Each structure stands twice: as structure tokens, then as C-alpha cells.
Amino acid sequence: MAEPYVEQVEYLDVLTKIGKKISKKMGGSKPRGDVHRDGDYHKAVHVWIFTESTQELLLQKRADCKDSSQDTEVSDVKYISFGEYRSHLAEADPKYVPYDVNKLYGLLFDIITKRYKENNEARSLILQKQLRQYAPVSLTAEVVNFLQF
């Protein structure tokens, strides 16, 4: 007989506005749902997948069972507890993440970190130019339709 599904509570570290972890005495970690309900600051990584060949940003539709922003199109999000970054991959099951972050795959993090620390102004101007190619979309119809429910 199959084991019954028991939902595990995911705890997130609560942060100050400047990104410092709040002490345990002050409620440093809370269940994910409580963090979202209370609007607490917390770390997350947003994964944006852009296919250069088709110039498309790939999004997914959130499930309607999520505790926030149900049925909206979003990029993928992974919440990160304090101290996780490379260690998350390094400690992962090798069947799930078959990469050694201390070798070539680990260089990816160094390259990305370096790339995004350098020449931010030039990169920003390029992105602004690319975004200007898109036509603005009026949300009036969508908002009116949404308010009718």
C-alpha cells in the first residue's frame, strides 16, 4: 500500500530590508505560507529562460493550488535558505544534479557572477533598446474583465 502524502512545511529565512537575516529570537525562519501572508522579505531565485533563436521568454502557468498568484504566468522561482547557493547543487542527489560544482560546471557560476557585475550600464542600455521593440499593451480590457467577477 502506498504511503499517504504528508505535506512538508518549507521554512524560509526572514530578512530585513537590506537583506540581513533576522535573528532566531525575532522569528528568523517562518513557514513559507506565513512569510508570503505577512509580506516578509526573503531570498528567492527567479529563473528566466530566454531562447535566443526564437527571441522568446518562456513562462509557465502557476497552479491554482498555490498560496499566491494562482493561475498567473510566471518564470520559475526557487526559494533559498540562508547559506545556500553552490552548496545546494553540491549536496544534491547526483542522479538529480549530475554535475560537480567544483569543476567546469562550477565555473558557470563564476562566469555569470562576473558577467553581471561588469558593465551594468552598457548592458542596461542594450536591454532598454531591445525592450523598446515591443509595443505597449493596454491592460484596461483585462482589468475591467477581471473586476466583473
C-alpha positions as CSV (number, residue, x, y, z in Angstrom):
1,M,0.0,0.0,0.0
2,A,1.3,3.5,-0.9
3,E,2.4,5.8,1.8
4,P,0.0,8.7,2.4
5,Y,1.2,12.0,1.2
6,V,2.3,14.3,4.0
7,E,2.9,17.9,3.0
8,Q,6.2,19.1,4.3
9,V,6.4,22.6,5.6
10,E,9.0,24.7,3.9
11,Y,10.7,27.2,6.1
12,L,12.2,30.4,4.7
13,D,14.7,32.8,6.4
14,V,13.1,36.2,7.1
15,L,15.3,39.2,6.1
16,T,15.5,42.9,6.8
17,K,15.0,45.4,4.0
18,I,18.8,45.4,3.4
19,G,18.9,41.6,3.2
20,K,20.3,40.7,6.7
21,K,18.8,37.6,8.3
22,I,16.6,38.3,11.3
23,S,17.8,36.6,14.5
24,K,16.0,33.4,15.6
25,K,14.7,35.2,18.7
26,M,12.9,37.7,16.4
27,G,11.4,34.9,14.2
28,G,14.3,34.4,11.8
29,S,12.6,31.5,10.0
30,K,8.9,31.0,9.3
31,P,6.8,28.7,7.2
32,R,6.6,29.7,3.5
33,G,2.9,30.5,3.7
34,D,3.4,32.7,6.7
35,V,6.2,34.6,5.0
36,H,4.0,35.3,2.0
37,R,1.0,36.2,4.1
38,D,2.9,38.6,6.2
39,G,4.9,40.1,3.3
40,D,8.2,39.3,4.8
41,Y,11.4,39.8,2.9
42,H,13.1,36.5,1.9
43,K,15.6,35.2,-0.7
44,A,14.4,33.7,-3.9
45,V,15.9,33.0,-7.3
46,H,13.8,33.7,-10.3
47,V,14.7,31.6,-13.3
48,W,14.1,33.3,-16.7
49,I,14.5,31.1,-19.8
50,F,15.1,33.1,-22.9
51,T,15.5,31.3,-26.2
52,E,17.8,33.5,-28.3
53,S,17.0,31.6,-31.6
54,T,13.3,32.5,-31.4
55,Q,13.6,35.6,-29.1
56,E,11.0,34.2,-26.7
57,L,10.8,34.3,-23.0
58,L,9.4,31.0,-21.7
59,L,6.9,31.2,-18.9
60,Q,4.8,28.7,-17.0
61,K,1.3,29.0,-15.7
62,R,1.2,28.7,-11.9
63,A,-1.1,26.0,-10.5
64,D,-4.4,27.1,-9.0
65,C,-3.4,25.3,-5.7
66,K,-0.5,27.8,-5.0
67,D,-0.9,30.1,-2.0
68,S,-0.2,33.2,-4.0
69,S,-0.6,34.4,-7.6
70,Q,-2.6,31.4,-8.7
71,D,-3.2,30.9,-12.4
72,T,-0.7,33.6,-13.5
73,E,2.1,33.3,-15.9
74,V,5.5,33.5,-14.2
75,S,9.0,32.5,-14.5
76,D,10.1,29.6,-12.3
77,V,11.0,30.5,-8.7
78,K,13.2,28.7,-6.2
79,Y,13.4,29.9,-2.6
80,I,16.8,29.8,-1.0
81,S,17.5,29.3,2.7
82,F,20.4,31.1,4.3
83,G,23.8,29.8,3.2
84,E,22.5,28.0,0.1
85,Y,24.0,28.8,-3.3
86,R,26.5,26.4,-4.8
87,S,26.1,24.2,-1.8
88,H,22.5,23.4,-2.9
89,L,23.8,21.8,-6.0
90,A,26.9,20.3,-4.4
91,E,24.7,18.5,-1.8
92,A,22.0,17.4,-4.2
93,D,21.4,13.8,-5.3
94,P,23.9,13.1,-8.2
95,K,21.1,11.4,-10.0
96,Y,19.2,14.7,-10.0
97,V,22.1,17.1,-10.5
98,P,24.9,15.1,-12.1
99,Y,27.4,18.0,-12.0
100,D,30.4,18.7,-9.9
101,V,30.2,22.3,-9.0
102,N,33.9,22.3,-8.1
103,K,34.9,21.6,-11.7
104,L,33.7,23.0,-15.0
105,Y,30.0,23.3,-14.1
106,G,31.1,25.4,-11.1
107,L,32.8,27.9,-13.5
108,L,29.3,28.7,-14.8
109,F,28.5,30.4,-11.5
110,D,31.8,32.4,-11.6
111,I,31.2,33.5,-15.2
112,I,27.6,34.5,-14.6
113,T,28.6,36.4,-11.4
114,K,31.5,38.2,-13.2
115,R,29.3,39.0,-16.3
116,Y,26.6,40.6,-14.2
117,K,29.0,42.6,-12.0
118,E,30.7,44.2,-15.0
119,N,29.5,46.8,-17.4
120,N,26.0,47.1,-16.0
121,E,25.3,50.4,-17.7
122,A,26.1,49.2,-21.2
123,R,24.0,46.0,-20.6
124,S,21.2,48.1,-19.3
125,L,21.2,50.3,-22.4
126,I,21.1,47.3,-24.7
127,L,18.2,45.8,-22.8
128,Q,16.3,49.1,-22.9
129,K,16.8,49.2,-26.7
130,Q,15.6,45.7,-27.1
131,L,12.5,46.4,-24.9
132,R,11.6,49.4,-27.0
133,Q,10.9,47.0,-29.9
134,Y,7.8,45.7,-28.1
135,A,4.5,47.5,-28.4
136,P,2.9,48.7,-25.2
137,V,-0.2,46.7,-24.3
138,S,-3.2,48.3,-22.6
139,L,-4.5,46.3,-19.7
140,T,-7.8,48.2,-19.4
141,A,-9.8,45.4,-21.0
142,E,-8.2,42.8,-18.8
143,V,-8.7,44.8,-15.7
144,V,-12.3,45.5,-16.5
145,N,-12.9,41.9,-17.3
146,F,-11.2,40.9,-14.0
147,L,-13.3,43.3,-12.0
148,Q,-16.6,41.8,-13.3
149,F,-16.0,38.5,-11.5
